[in-house]
Amino acid sequence: MASERLVTVLGGGSFGTALASIVANNGYATRLWVRDPELAVHINQQHRNPRYLSDLVLPESIQATASLQQALEGAELVFLAIPSKGFAQVLDQALPYLHPDQLLVSTTKGFEEQGFRLMSQVMEQKTGFKHLGVLSGPNLAGELAQKQLTATVIASPDDLTRATVQQVLGNRYFRVYANTDMYGAELGGALKNIYAIAAGMASALGMGENTRSMLMTRALAEMSRFAVSLGANPMTFLGLSGVGDLIVTCSSPLSRNFRVGQALGRGQSLDQIVASLGQVAEGVNTVRLVKHKADEMGIYMPLVQALYLVLFEGHQPTEVAGSMMGREQSTDVEFVLPHDEVVKSARNITRVDT
């Protein structure tokens, strides 16, 4: 029996389309906002999104619209599945139709350039609402559309937001786990895009399984080091939104960021890659923003530094491949042995040797 609860998904890309399908199949009234009125008409008539996941037959109960007012009116829960570049703009346009009792959940994995803000911070600052959350995890839209067993994380300090999202999205093939560390989950989702590019590049360069394993493990150390410097809980990175998301995006050709890395490894320029994909993967912009933030904060991130050289300064992948792991042999598991202790031990060994 269908629920009277109304759920709105803003954004008709791959993930937004898959998410709307899950919500509707779970029996909830569902609205899907898309920018193009003609696309909205097509979805309502044909029950398919011809631009994203075109093979997915959408539930007839999904009501697509290009009107934000129509999409948001009466909605209890709103998912924002908007790329980071347009996130703030769409939220600004939606503000007149939002109210403080609504639950807003971002599914976007990236940063806004102005002020280096996460999407949850954009929502906090623009709305002042208390029911905010983020959805993050190893969630490839194509596999969700095929109803393959998948898990995700709803991260929010708000009890109502976590419980509602678990109820609305959870089913036999989509498992929804909860976390209170909203920033940590969101940082994991944003940062892993960087390392998916590195993994794709390593794959194209013919690096072996040992190297790929090392790459992912050191990536986890690097991203958690950066995130904890911004106030995240390091334990969050042991979960689905950390190591889980990192594994899938560093292993799957379905990941757009992984495909960008592969193209880089084959010698293609960034302009050629964008022309091929039709859009810039989130990880490309994230590399640039995180590199500058890491420099500003003095955080050691050799993988980010190496990718920046390839993407934005014209270096060849073969030139920087060796430096991607850094030359420093530091601690294995981040936060078990502080970096200062490693430096101190190295100095003591040097004194003994001399």
Secondary structure, 3 states (H helix, E strand, C coil): CCEEEEEEEECCCHHHHHHHHHHHHCCEEEEEECCCHHHHHHHHHHCCCCCCCCCCCCCCCEEEECCHHHHHCCCCEEEECCCHHHHHHHHHHHHHHCCCCCEEEECCCCEECCCCEEHHHHHHHHHCCCCEEEEECCCCHHHHHCCCCEEEEEECCCHHHHHHHHHHHCCCCEEEEEECCHHHHHHHHHHHHHHHHHHHHHHHCCCCHHHHHHHHHHHHHHHHHHHHHCCCCHHHHHCHHHHHHHHHHHHCCCCHHHHHHHHHHCCCCHHHHHHHHCCCCHHHHHHHHHHHHHHHHCCCCHHHHHHHHHHHCCCCHHHHHHHHHCCCCCCCCCCCCCHHHHHHHHHHHHHHHC
